[in-house]
Structures are given as C-alpha cells and as structure tokens.
Amino acid sequence: MNATLIMAFILILIVVATVITKKLPFNFVLFIAPVLCALILGHSIEETSTFIVEQLASMMKSAGFMLLFAFLYFQMLTEAGVFDTIVSAITTKLGNKMNVIVIMVLTTLIGGFSILTGNFTPAYLITFPLMVPLYKKFDFDREAAFIIAQTAMSAMCFIPWGIGMAYTASSAGLDANKLAAASMPWGLCFIPAIIFQWVYFGIKHKRRVGTFQAVTTTVEAAAQQEENQNRRPKLFWVNFILFILCLVALGIFGIAPYFVFIFATVITAMLNYKDNFGEIFNKVGAMYLNILIMLLAINVYQAVFNNTGMVEALSNGLMQVCPSFLLRYLHVIMLLLCVVIIYVVPFQIFNALYPVFISIGAGFGIPAVAIIAPFVCNLSLATSSTPTNSSTYTGCALTETDVQHYCKKAVPVQTVTNAIVVLTAVLFHVLKL
C-alpha cells in the first residue's frame, strides 16, 4: 500500500468522522485537511495552491456566479408575489380537489420539467420558490418535498445536455449521446419508485397532520400577502413572461445559466425595485455566503483528490482487494450501495471508479455503456442526499430545512427508492444480470 493510497484513506476517514461526530464545522475541515494531506505527500505550497485556485476558478465560472444572480432573481420574484399568485390561482382552479396528493404530483411534474435546464441548482431555483408556499399552506413536510422533487429530476437525468450526463460521460470516457440513449429506459424505471414515494409520504403526512387538506386559512394567507409591501400585482404578467423566457432560454436554447440570470436580475430589478433593490438584495446575502463557502470547501477537497494521485490510487487498490467472484457484479453492487457510499464520499470520487468498472465488465463481455448507464439517473438520488455536495445546501436553503437532518431522512428513503428502480430494471430486462 503506497503513501498516496494511505493518505487517501486518511482523508476520507477524516471526512467521514466529521460528518458523523459533528465535532468540527464540516466546511472548515474540507478547507484544511486536504491541503495538509497534499503537503504531507510532498506537493509544494505553490503547486497545491495552483491546482486549488484553478479548481475554484472553474467552480465560480460554472456555478458561483450563476448562484448569485439566480438567488437575486428568484428572491425578487418571491417578493413581488409571482409564485404566491400562481399558487393561489392553482388552488382556486382546483378548489376542493387541491390536497397533499395533488401537491406531491405537482412537485414531481415541476421537478421533472425544471431539470430540463440541465443542472440541479437552477432546477431547485425553479421548483421550490414556486411550491414552498403550497407546502406551508398544507403543512407538508418540506424535506419530503425535496426528496420527491429530486427523484423526479433524477428520472430525467438521461438528457444529453445535463450536468450529470456530462460528469458521467467524461469520467467514463463515453459519448454522451450514446450514454443518454442507453440511460433513457432507466428513467422509465423510476415510475414505480415515484409512486412508492407518493404513497409513503402521503401516509406519513396523514398520520402527522390528520388531513390531506390545507391547514392554514385563506384569510390568514391573504393577510400575510397584504403585509408584504414589496408585492407587485400589477406587474405579474410582465414578471411571469420574463420567467417563462428564462425557462425557454435555459431548457430549449441551452444558454449559460449565469448569463440568463444576470439579464433577468437586472431587468426585474429595474422593473420592480429600481428605488429599493438593495433592500431585496440584502436578503440574499447570508444564504448565498453560506452556500458559497461550502461550495469553495468542497472544491478544495476535490482539487486535492484529483491532482495528487489519490483517485488513481483508490482505483488500483479496489482492483487488488475485491474478491474475483464478485467482480462480475461489482457495478451492480456499487449501484445498490451508491446512496450510502456518497453520503460520506463525494460523488466525484465515485465517478473516478467508472474506468475500473468498465475494465472489469469487459472481461465478462459486458459493454461499457451497459455498465455505466444505470449510474446516470440513479446516482442523482445519492448526490442530493449528502452533505458533501453543494447542491444539497441550495435545495435545503430554498426549502428552509436543515442539511444534516434532511440527509439523515433522505438516505434511507433514497436507498429504498434506488433498490426499487434496480428491481424494476431487472424485471423489465433493462438490467441484464
């Protein structure tokens, strides 16, 4: 066992211990421990700082700036009452038919549609500001809502332009379009799992609240709306049309999210809050700063793992210790365990094992695409259930839930969901054992 592999294990154990014991702030550990490990392995301060800065620059370009302007934009839409108006219209239209079951179905449909943006963060930013007022009105568990939305988004991750597909295809060295075609049947296998979640969370809600109907009165909701001096009911259609144009730009034309949200933020601020936009922007500061710090910390961790040889050392070590009779089904075993594994190990490390799975599968005549296709959609169940992924913090911030508490609830539910998807795939011969 070489020094790099030992250091990789030590770093993983430090992360696992931090998540379990909660003795130290998780983001502080991710900032400090990887750097110390890199220095111990003999990398100079200059070399270590170079690849960390390059990783952070890439992160800010792909996510950091987008998050800033997306948060500002959706905060203004929320303040202007756009989402409250939509929710009120839906509630009025459905009348007595509106209940928690309908809310769960709407969460699934909106979540599945919003992931057409190709990225979980803007998908959360579309889904949750729209639905959170309904969750509150019906006292529906917002952690459960996050799980339901993420499951719907995961089912749609076979889209070729999605960030999950990009990560998977690049890690495995496969063509994204071919992998997308092979992954589409896996998306369909999510249907029984989605229904299972509706039933499960519906039963839990009925036991906790005692009814599927609203638990806050229309009078109270109207009073709360009147208290908000930032509502702009006369500008609803202007704001709504701009919102739809943003969705079209993101989902159909594939324009960079940060570019879309910058323009949307500026236009919305000028239309709605040209005299007090600073007041609205200040409300976003704390949430954005907390998420940005965690995002920076995670990328420091990834930079060290990817640039010090730790990933390669872990891959080679797995080949040496795995019993030969399990090698044929190694990818299936890892698929079934992925939610639990990624709870404590960043998914980028898991992705680094794909070449190992492909190499082993080739020895048994299993095509590379068949080996990797199951992970495209199913791994997304795991990436939303871990405190080591920055998008989890975004989703929890938008649903106003605690990350650690949410993850502890999500891991067992998504593990069962994952198993149902795999079983469905076996029954319909999507996965051939």
Buried (B, 14 or more C-beta within 10 A) or exposed (E): EEEBBEBBBBBBEBBBBBBEEEEEEBBEBBBBBBBBBBBEBEBEEEBBBBBBEEBBEEBBEBBBBBBBBBBBBBBBBBBBBBBBBBBBEBBEEEEEEBBBBBBBBBBBEBBBBBBBBBBBBBBBBBBBBBBBBBBBBBBBBBBBBBBBBBBBBBBBBBBBBBBBBBBBBEBBEBEBEBBBBBBBBBBBBBEBBBEBBBEBBBEEBEEEBEEBEBEEEEEEBEEEBEEEEBBBEEBBEBBBEBBEBBBEBBBEEEBBBBBBBBBBBBBBBEBBBEEEBEEBBEBBEEBBEBBBBBBBBBBBBBBBBBBBBBBBBBBBBBEEEBEEEEBBBBBBEBBBEBBBBBBBBBBBBBBBBBBBBBBBBEEEEBEBBBBBBBBBBBBBBBBBBBBBBBBBBBBBBBBEBEBEEBBBBBBEBBBBBBBBBBBBBBEEEBBEE
